[in-house]
Amino acid sequence: MFLIPLACAGAALAFSLRSAPADAPKPAKIALVSLTEARRQDLPLELSAQGHLVALNIVDVRPQLTATITAIHFKEGDEVKAGQLLFTLDGADANAALQRAKALAAQTQAQLVDANRDFGRATTLVKSNFITSSAADTASSKVDALKAQLKAAQADIESARLAVSHTRIVAPFDATSGAVAVHPGSLAQTSATAPLVTLAQFTPIGVEFNLPQQDLQAILRARQGGPVKVYIDGPDGAPIAGELSFINNIVNSDTGTIALKATVPNRNRTLWPGAYARITVLAGLDKDAVVLPPQALLEGPQGRFVYLGAGGKATRQAVTLLRVQGGQAVVTGIAGGASVVLEGGANLRDGDPIRVAAPANATSTATASSAARPAGVTP
C-alpha cells in the first residue's frame, strides 16, 4: 500500500526535472549606482605642466691669455655685480709687449718725419732740374711705406693694450658665482677645459616646459590680449607670478608638444637653476566647459569613457579628458546636463540595468523621521 505514493512522487519529481531546462537564463542583476550631472560652466583656462628652472644668463669665465693668477677678488657663491673685478693675472709679459709696440711706433714715426723732409727737398730739386723725377718718386714711395708701417705699429699698440686689459677679468653681468677652479699662483691657460668660474643670473630666472600641441591655439589667443600670466609653485608652496616669454617656432613631431619658456622675477632668490618646477599657465577663459567629478571617468582599452544613466540602464559614452582643474575633470564628448554614473560603474557593462541609490541626505532624513514616529504608527 506504500508503493503507489512513492511511485507517484518519483514521477512528479522526474516531471519537474524535465520541465526546468538546465541552461535557463538567470534574471539580470540590477546594479546599484549613484548619478551626477555633467555641468557647463565658464572656467579660467589653466594649463599645468612640469618643467625646470634655467638661468637666463650663464657664462663660463675663461682667460683670454695664458698667465699666472696673482689675485682672486671674490669668494665662491658670492653675488657679483656687472664690472666687478674677479681675477687679476700677471701682466708682465703683456706690459712688455705694449712697451715694445709703443717704441716701434715711435721709431717709425721718426723715420716718417725724416722721409717727409727728404721728399720735400727732392720735390724742390726736381723743379730746379738738379735731380731727376725718379729720385723724387723714390722718396715719395718711402713716405708711403713708412705711413703703412706706422699704422701697423699703432695696431700692435692696440693689440698689446687689449692683452693688458685681459689681465683684469671682470663680471659681465650681475650674477651668482659658482665653484672656483683655480687659486692664486695657478696658471690660467686659454686651452684649459675647465673654466675659472661659472656665473649664473638668478634675477630674473627662466623656466622651460612643454605643453601638448592642442593647447597652442589657446595660448596664442591669450597672447593676443596681452602678456600671458604664469605661476610657479615656490619652495614653500606659495605661487610665484611670472610671464610667458617664449613660444618655440616648431611643434615637436615626436612628442606632439610645443616648447615654451617663462620669466619669473625671483627677487628673493628662492628659485634655483636646474630645479624641478610645477607651472600653471593662465590662457584666458574656457566658456561653457563640461565638468565632471574625476571619479566618474573610467578607462578601458579604447580610452576614457563614462556611463550615462538615463532610462534605467547604463550606456557607455567615450569622452576626452582635457585636464583636471579645481577638483573637476574638464571633458569633451558629452553634453551639459547629462546624467552620468558617479559610483558603481566599475563592474557595469554597456546596456546593464541600473538602480539609482537614494542620496545620503535623503536616507538620513528618512531614518530620522522613522525614529521620531511612535511604535506602530505608519506614515
Contacts in CASP RR format, 6 or more apart in sequence:
PFRMAT RR
TARGET T0000
AUTHOR 0000-0000-0000
METHOD contacts of the structure
MODEL  1
MFLIPLACAGAALAFSLRSAPADAPKPAKIALVSLTEARRQDLPLELSAQ
GHLVALNIVDVRPQLTATITAIHFKEGDEVKAGQLLFTLDGADANAALQR
AKALAAQTQAQLVDANRDFGRATTLVKSNFITSSAADTASSKVDALKAQL
KAAQADIESARLAVSHTRIVAPFDATSGAVAVHPGSLAQTSATAPLVTLA
QFTPIGVEFNLPQQDLQAILRARQGGPVKVYIDGPDGAPIAGELSFINNI
VNSDTGTIALKATVPNRNRTLWPGAYARITVLAGLDKDAVVLPPQALLEG
PQGRFVYLGAGGKATRQAVTLLRVQGGQAVVTGIAGGASVVLEGGANLRD
GDPIRVAAPANATSTATASSAARPAGVTP
28 352 0 8 1.000
28 353 0 8 1.000
30 353 0 8 1.000
30 354 0 8 1.000
30 355 0 8 1.000
31 314 0 8 1.000
31 344 0 8 1.000
31 345 0 8 1.000
31 347 0 8 1.000
31 348 0 8 1.000
31 352 0 8 1.000
31 353 0 8 1.000
31 354 0 8 1.000
31 355 0 8 1.000
32 344 0 8 1.000
32 354 0 8 1.000
32 355 0 8 1.000
32 356 0 8 1.000
32 357 0 8 1.000
33 307 0 8 1.000
33 309 0 8 1.000
33 314 0 8 1.000
33 341 0 8 1.000
33 342 0 8 1.000
33 343 0 8 1.000
33 344 0 8 1.000
33 345 0 8 1.000
33 348 0 8 1.000
33 354 0 8 1.000
33 355 0 8 1.000
33 356 0 8 1.000
33 357 0 8 1.000
34 341 0 8 1.000
34 342 0 8 1.000
34 343 0 8 1.000
34 344 0 8 1.000
34 356 0 8 1.000
34 357 0 8 1.000
34 359 0 8 1.000
35 309 0 8 1.000
35 339 0 8 1.000
35 340 0 8 1.000
35 341 0 8 1.000
35 342 0 8 1.000
35 356 0 8 1.000
36 292 0 8 1.000
36 293 0 8 1.000
36 296 0 8 1.000
36 339 0 8 1.000
36 340 0 8 1.000
36 342 0 8 1.000
37 336 0 8 1.000
37 337 0 8 1.000
37 338 0 8 1.000
37 339 0 8 1.000
37 340 0 8 1.000
38 290 0 8 1.000
38 291 0 8 1.000
38 292 0 8 1.000
38 331 0 8 1.000
38 334 0 8 1.000
38 335 0 8 1.000
38 336 0 8 1.000
38 337 0 8 1.000
38 338 0 8 1.000
38 339 0 8 1.000
38 340 0 8 1.000
39 290 0 8 1.000
39 291 0 8 1.000
39 292 0 8 1.000
39 336 0 8 1.000
39 337 0 8 1.000
40 288 0 8 1.000
40 289 0 8 1.000
40 290 0 8 1.000
40 291 0 8 1.000
40 336 0 8 1.000
40 337 0 8 1.000
41 288 0 8 1.000
41 289 0 8 1.000
41 291 0 8 1.000
42 285 0 8 1.000
42 286 0 8 1.000
42 287 0 8 1.000
42 288 0 8 1.000
42 289 0 8 1.000
43 285 0 8 1.000
43 286 0 8 1.000
43 289 0 8 1.000
43 291 0 8 1.000
43 325 0 8 1.000
43 330 0 8 1.000
44 282 0 8 1.000
44 284 0 8 1.000
44 285 0 8 1.000
44 286 0 8 1.000
45 218 0 8 1.000
45 222 0 8 1.000
45 282 0 8 1.000
45 283 0 8 1.000
45 284 0 8 1.000
45 285 0 8 1.000
45 286 0 8 1.000
46 280 0 8 1.000
46 281 0 8 1.000
46 282 0 8 1.000
46 283 0 8 1.000
46 323 0 8 1.000
46 325 0 8 1.000
47 211 0 8 1.000
47 215 0 8 1.000
47 218 0 8 1.000
47 219 0 8 1.000
47 280 0 8 1.000
47 281 0 8 1.000
47 283 0 8 1.000
47 323 0 8 1.000
48 278 0 8 1.000
48 279 0 8 1.000
48 280 0 8 1.000
48 281 0 8 1.000
48 323 0 8 1.000
49 209 0 8 1.000
49 210 0 8 1.000
49 211 0 8 1.000
49 278 0 8 1.000
49 279 0 8 1.000
49 281 0 8 1.000
50 209 0 8 1.000
50 276 0 8 1.000
50 277 0 8 1.000
50 278 0 8 1.000
50 279 0 8 1.000
51 207 0 8 1.000
51 208 0 8 1.000
51 209 0 8 1.000
51 210 0 8 1.000
51 276 0 8 1.000
51 277 0 8 1.000
51 278 0 8 1.000
51 279 0 8 1.000
52 207 0 8 1.000
52 208 0 8 1.000
52 209 0 8 1.000
52 274 0 8 1.000
52 275 0 8 1.000
52 276 0 8 1.000
52 277 0 8 1.000
53 205 0 8 1.000
53 206 0 8 1.000
53 207 0 8 1.000
53 271 0 8 1.000
53 272 0 8 1.000
53 273 0 8 1.000
53 274 0 8 1.000
53 275 0 8 1.000
53 277 0 8 1.000
54 205 0 8 1.000
54 206 0 8 1.000
54 207 0 8 1.000
54 208 0 8 1.000
54 261 0 8 1.000
54 273 0 8 1.000
54 274 0 8 1.000
55 200 0 8 1.000
55 201 0 8 1.000
55 202 0 8 1.000
55 205 0 8 1.000
55 206 0 8 1.000
55 273 0 8 1.000
56 201 0 8 1.000
56 204 0 8 1.000
56 205 0 8 1.000
56 206 0 8 1.000
56 263 0 8 1.000
57 173 0 8 1.000
57 175 0 8 1.000
57 199 0 8 1.000
57 200 0 8 1.000
57 201 0 8 1.000
58 198 0 8 1.000
58 199 0 8 1.000
58 200 0 8 1.000
58 201 0 8 1.000
58 273 0 8 1.000
59 172 0 8 1.000
59 173 0 8 1.000
59 175 0 8 1.000
59 198 0 8 1.000
59 199 0 8 1.000
60 195 0 8 1.000
60 198 0 8 1.000
61 86 0 8 1.000
61 87 0 8 1.000
61 169 0 8 1.000
61 195 0 8 1.000
61 196 0 8 1.000
61 197 0 8 1.000
61 198 0 8 1.000
61 199 0 8 1.000
62 190 0 8 1.000
62 192 0 8 1.000
62 195 0 8 1.000
62 196 0 8 1.000
63 87 0 8 1.000
63 89 0 8 1.000
63 166 0 8 1.000
63 169 0 8 1.000
63 188 0 8 1.000
63 189 0 8 1.000
63 190 0 8 1.000
63 192 0 8 1.000
63 196 0 8 1.000
64 163 0 8 1.000
64 166 0 8 1.000
64 190 0 8 1.000
65 89 0 8 1.000
65 94 0 8 1.000
65 163 0 8 1.000
65 166 0 8 1.000
65 167 0 8 1.000
65 190 0 8 1.000
66 187 0 8 1.000
66 188 0 8 1.000
66 189 0 8 1.000
66 190 0 8 1.000
66 191 0 8 1.000
67 89 0 8 1.000
67 90 0 8 1.000
67 91 0 8 1.000
67 93 0 8 1.000
67 94 0 8 1.000
67 167 0 8 1.000
67 187 0 8 1.000
67 188 0 8 1.000
68 89 0 8 1.000
68 90 0 8 1.000
68 185 0 8 1.000
68 186 0 8 1.000
68 187 0 8 1.000
68 188 0 8 1.000
69 87 0 8 1.000
69 88 0 8 1.000
69 89 0 8 1.000
69 90 0 8 1.000
69 182 0 8 1.000
69 183 0 8 1.000
69 184 0 8 1.000
69 185 0 8 1.000
69 186 0 8 1.000
69 187 0 8 1.000
69 188 0 8 1.000
70 88 0 8 1.000
70 89 0 8 1.000
70 90 0 8 1.000
70 184 0 8 1.000
70 185 0 8 1.000
71 87 0 8 1.000
71 88 0 8 1.000
71 184 0 8 1.000
72 86 0 8 1.000
72 87 0 8 1.000
72 180 0 8 1.000
72 182 0 8 1.000
72 183 0 8 1.000
72 184 0 8 1.000
73 84 0 8 1.000
73 85 0 8 1.000
73 86 0 8 1.000
73 87 0 8 1.000
73 88 0 8 1.000
74 80 0 8 1.000
74 84 0 8 1.000
74 86 0 8 1.000
74 177 0 8 1.000
75 177 0 8 1.000
76 177 0 8 1.000
76 178 0 8 1.000
76 179 0 8 1.000
76 180 0 8 1.000
76 197 0 8 1.000
77 176 0 8 1.000
77 177 0 8 1.000
77 178 0 8 1.000
78 176 0 8 1.000
78 177 0 8 1.000
79 174 0 8 1.000
79 175 0 8 1.000
79 176 0 8 1.000
79 177 0 8 1.000
80 86 0 8 1.000
80 171 0 8 1.000
80 174 0 8 1.000
80 175 0 8 1.000
80 176 0 8 1.000
80 177 0 8 1.000
80 199 0 8 1.000
81 171 0 8 1.000
81 174 0 8 1.000
82 171 0 8 1.000
82 172 0 8 1.000
82 173 0 8 1.000
82 174 0 8 1.000
83 170 0 8 1.000
83 171 0 8 1.000
83 172 0 8 1.000
84 170 0 8 1.000
84 171 0 8 1.000
85 168 0 8 1.000
85 169 0 8 1.000
85 170 0 8 1.000
86 169 0 8 1.000
86 170 0 8 1.000
86 171 0 8 1.000
86 177 0 8 1.000
86 196 0 8 1.000
86 197 0 8 1.000
87 168 0 8 1.000
87 169 0 8 1.000
87 182 0 8 1.000
87 188 0 8 1.000
87 196 0 8 1.000
88 167 0 8 1.000
88 168 0 8 1.000
88 169 0 8 1.000
89 166 0 8 1.000
89 167 0 8 1.000
89 168 0 8 1.000
89 169 0 8 1.000
89 188 0 8 1.000
90 167 0 8 1.000
91 164 0 8 1.000
91 167 0 8 1.000
94 160 0 8 1.000
94 163 0 8 1.000
94 164 0 8 1.000
94 166 0 8 1.000
94 167 0 8 1.000
95 164 0 8 1.000
97 160 0 8 1.000
97 163 0 8 1.000
98 157 0 8 1.000
98 160 0 8 1.000
98 161 0 8 1.000
98 163 0 8 1.000
98 164 0 8 1.000
100 160 0 8 1.000
101 153 0 8 1.000
101 156 0 8 1.000
101 157 0 8 1.000
101 159 0 8 1.000
101 160 0 8 1.000
102 157 0 8 1.000
102 160 0 8 1.000
104 153 0 8 1.000
104 156 0 8 1.000
105 150 0 8 1.000
105 153 0 8 1.000
105 154 0 8 1.000
105 156 0 8 1.000
105 157 0 8 1.000
108 146 0 8 1.000
108 149 0 8 1.000
108 150 0 8 1.000
108 153 0 8 1.000
109 150 0 8 1.000
111 146 0 8 1.000
111 149 0 8 1.000
112 143 0 8 1.000
112 146 0 8 1.000
112 147 0 8 1.000
112 149 0 8 1.000
112 150 0 8 1.000
115 139 0 8 1.000
115 142 0 8 1.000
115 143 0 8 1.000
115 146 0 8 1.000
116 143 0 8 1.000
118 139 0 8 1.000
118 142 0 8 1.000
119 136 0 8 1.000
119 139 0 8 1.000
119 140 0 8 1.000
119 142 0 8 1.000
119 143 0 8 1.000
120 139 0 8 1.000
122 131 0 8 1.000
122 135 0 8 1.000
122 136 0 8 1.000
122 138 0 8 1.000
122 139 0 8 1.000
123 136 0 8 1.000
123 139 0 8 1.000
125 131 0 8 1.000
125 135 0 8 1.000
125 136 0 8 1.000
126 132 0 8 1.000
126 133 0 8 1.000
126 135 0 8 1.000
126 136 0 8 1.000
169 196 0 8 1.000
171 199 0 8 1.000
172 199 0 8 1.000
173 199 0 8 1.000
173 201 0 8 1.000
174 201 0 8 1.000
174 203 0 8 1.000
175 199 0 8 1.000
175 200 0 8 1.000
175 201 0 8 1.000
175 202 0 8 1.000
176 199 0 8 1.000
176 200 0 8 1.000
176 201 0 8 1.000
176 202 0 8 1.000
176 269 0 8 1.000
177 197 0 8 1.000
177 198 0 8 1.000
177 199 0 8 1.000
178 197 0 8 1.000
178 198 0 8 1.000
178 199 0 8 1.000
178 200 0 8 1.000
179 197 0 8 1.000
179 198 0 8 1.000
180 196 0 8 1.000
180 197 0 8 1.000
181 194 0 8 1.000
181 195 0 8 1.000
181 196 0 8 1.000
181 197 0 8 1.000
182 188 0 8 1.000
182 196 0 8 1.000
188 196 0 8 1.000
200 273 0 8 1.000
202 266 0 8 1.000
202 269 0 8 1.000
202 271 0 8 1.000
202 272 0 8 1.000
202 273 0 8 1.000
203 265 0 8 1.000
203 266 0 8 1.000
203 267 0 8 1.000
203 269 0 8 1.000
204 263 0 8 1.000
204 264 0 8 1.000
204 265 0 8 1.000
204 266 0 8 1.000
205 263 0 8 1.000
205 264 0 8 1.000
205 266 0 8 1.000
205 271 0 8 1.000
205 273 0 8 1.000
206 245 0 8 1.000
206 261 0 8 1.000
206 262 0 8 1.000
206 263 0 8 1.000
206 264 0 8 1.000
207 230 0 8 1.000
207 232 0 8 1.000
207 261 0 8 1.000
207 262 0 8 1.000
207 264 0 8 1.000
207 277 0 8 1.000
207 279 0 8 1.000
208 259 0 8 1.000
208 260 0 8 1.000
208 261 0 8 1.000
209 259 0 8 1.000
209 260 0 8 1.000
209 261 0 8 1.000
209 262 0 8 1.000
209 277 0 8 1.000
209 279 0 8 1.000
210 252 0 8 1.000
210 255 0 8 1.000
210 257 0 8 1.000
210 258 0 8 1.000
210 259 0 8 1.000
210 260 0 8 1.000
211 219 0 8 1.000
211 257 0 8 1.000
211 258 0 8 1.000
211 260 0 8 1.000
211 281 0 8 1.000
212 256 0 8 1.000
212 257 0 8 1.000
212 258 0 8 1.000
213 251 0 8 1.000
213 256 0 8 1.000
213 257 0 8 1.000
213 258 0 8 1.000
215 258 0 8 1.000
215 283 0 8 1.000
216 247 0 8 1.000
216 251 0 8 1.000
216 258 0 8 1.000
218 283 0 8 1.000
218 284 0 8 1.000
218 286 0 8 1.000
219 228 0 8 1.000
219 244 0 8 1.000
219 247 0 8 1.000
219 260 0 8 1.000
219 281 0 8 1.000
219 283 0 8 1.000
220 247 0 8 1.000
221 283 0 8 1.000
221 284 0 8 1.000
222 228 0 8 1.000
222 282 0 8 1.000
222 283 0 8 1.000
222 284 0 8 1.000
223 244 0 8 1.000
223 247 0 8 1.000
227 243 0 8 1.000
227 244 0 8 1.000
228 243 0 8 1.000
228 244 0 8 1.000
228 281 0 8 1.000
228 282 0 8 1.000
228 283 0 8 1.000
229 241 0 8 1.000
229 242 0 8 1.000
229 243 0 8 1.000
229 244 0 8 1.000
229 281 0 8 1.000
229 282 0 8 1.000
230 241 0 8 1.000
230 242 0 8 1.000
230 243 0 8 1.000
230 244 0 8 1.000
230 262 0 8 1.000
230 264 0 8 1.000
230 279 0 8 1.000
230 280 0 8 1.000
230 281 0 8 1.000
230 282 0 8 1.000
231 239 0 8 1.000
231 240 0 8 1.000
231 241 0 8 1.000
231 242 0 8 1.000
231 279 0 8 1.000
231 280 0 8 1.000
231 282 0 8 1.000
232 239 0 8 1.000
232 240 0 8 1.000
232 242 0 8 1.000
232 262 0 8 1.000
232 264 0 8 1.000
232 271 0 8 1.000
232 277 0 8 1.000
232 278 0 8 1.000
232 279 0 8 1.000
232 280 0 8 1.000
233 239 0 8 1.000
233 240 0 8 1.000
233 277 0 8 1.000
233 278 0 8 1.000
234 240 0 8 1.000
234 270 0 8 1.000
234 271 0 8 1.000
235 270 0 8 1.000
235 271 0 8 1.000
236 270 0 8 1.000
239 280 0 8 1.000
240 264 0 8 1.000
240 266 0 8 1.000
240 270 0 8 1.000
240 271 0 8 1.000
241 264 0 8 1.000
241 265 0 8 1.000
242 262 0 8 1.000
242 263 0 8 1.000
242 264 0 8 1.000
242 265 0 8 1.000
243 262 0 8 1.000
243 263 0 8 1.000
244 260 0 8 1.000
244 261 0 8 1.000
244 262 0 8 1.000
244 281 0 8 1.000
245 261 0 8 1.000
245 262 0 8 1.000
245 263 0 8 1.000
246 260 0 8 1.000
246 261 0 8 1.000
246 262 0 8 1.000
247 258 0 8 1.000
247 260 0 8 1.000
248 258 0 8 1.000
248 259 0 8 1.000
248 260 0 8 1.000
251 257 0 8 1.000
251 258 0 8 1.000
252 258 0 8 1.000
252 259 0 8 1.000
260 281 0 8 1.000
262 279 0 8 1.000
262 281 0 8 1.000
264 271 0 8 1.000
271 277 0 8 1.000
286 330 0 8 1.000
289 322 0 8 1.000
289 330 0 8 1.000
290 330 0 8 1.000
290 331 0 8 1.000
290 332 0 8 1.000
290 333 0 8 1.000
290 334 0 8 1.000
290 335 0 8 1.000
290 336 0 8 1.000
291 328 0 8 1.000
291 329 0 8 1.000
291 330 0 8 1.000
291 331 0 8 1.000
292 306 0 8 1.000
292 328 0 8 1.000
292 329 0 8 1.000
292 331 0 8 1.000
292 340 0 8 1.000
293 327 0 8 1.000
293 328 0 8 1.000
293 329 0 8 1.000
293 342 0 8 1.000
294 324 0 8 1.000
294 327 0 8 1.000
294 328 0 8 1.000
294 329 0 8 1.000
295 342 0 8 1.000
295 343 0 8 1.000
296 306 0 8 1.000
296 329 0 8 1.000
296 340 0 8 1.000
296 341 0 8 1.000
296 342 0 8 1.000
297 304 0 8 1.000
297 305 0 8 1.000
297 306 0 8 1.000
297 319 0 8 1.000
297 321 0 8 1.000
297 329 0 8 1.000
297 331 0 8 1.000
298 304 0 8 1.000
298 305 0 8 1.000
298 306 0 8 1.000
298 307 0 8 1.000
298 345 0 8 1.000
298 346 0 8 1.000
299 305 0 8 1.000
302 318 0 8 1.000
303 318 0 8 1.000
304 318 0 8 1.000
304 319 0 8 1.000
304 320 0 8 1.000
304 321 0 8 1.000
304 331 0 8 1.000
305 316 0 8 1.000
305 317 0 8 1.000
305 318 0 8 1.000
305 319 0 8 1.000
306 316 0 8 1.000
306 317 0 8 1.000
306 319 0 8 1.000
306 334 0 8 1.000
306 340 0 8 1.000
306 341 0 8 1.000
307 314 0 8 1.000
307 315 0 8 1.000
307 316 0 8 1.000
307 317 0 8 1.000
307 340 0 8 1.000
307 341 0 8 1.000
307 345 0 8 1.000
307 348 0 8 1.000
307 350 0 8 1.000
308 314 0 8 1.000
308 315 0 8 1.000
308 316 0 8 1.000
308 317 0 8 1.000
308 334 0 8 1.000
308 338 0 8 1.000
308 339 0 8 1.000
308 340 0 8 1.000
308 341 0 8 1.000
309 315 0 8 1.000
309 339 0 8 1.000
309 340 0 8 1.000
309 341 0 8 1.000
309 354 0 8 1.000
310 338 0 8 1.000
310 339 0 8 1.000
312 353 0 8 1.000
312 354 0 8 1.000
312 355 0 8 1.000
312 356 0 8 1.000
313 351 0 8 1.000
313 352 0 8 1.000
313 353 0 8 1.000
313 354 0 8 1.000
314 341 0 8 1.000
314 345 0 8 1.000
314 348 0 8 1.000
314 349 0 8 1.000
314 350 0 8 1.000
314 351 0 8 1.000
314 352 0 8 1.000
314 353 0 8 1.000
314 354 0 8 1.000
315 350 0 8 1.000
315 351 0 8 1.000
316 350 0 8 1.000
316 351 0 8 1.000
317 333 0 8 1.000
317 334 0 8 1.000
318 333 0 8 1.000
319 331 0 8 1.000
319 332 0 8 1.000
319 333 0 8 1.000
319 334 0 8 1.000
320 331 0 8 1.000
320 332 0 8 1.000
320 333 0 8 1.000
321 329 0 8 1.000
321 330 0 8 1.000
321 331 0 8 1.000
322 330 0 8 1.000
322 331 0 8 1.000
322 332 0 8 1.000
323 329 0 8 1.000
323 330 0 8 1.000
324 330 0 8 1.000
334 340 0 8 1.000
341 348 0 8 1.000
341 354 0 8 1.000
343 357 0 8 1.000
348 354 0 8 1.000
358 366 0 8 1.000
369 379 0 8 1.000
373 379 0 8 1.000
END
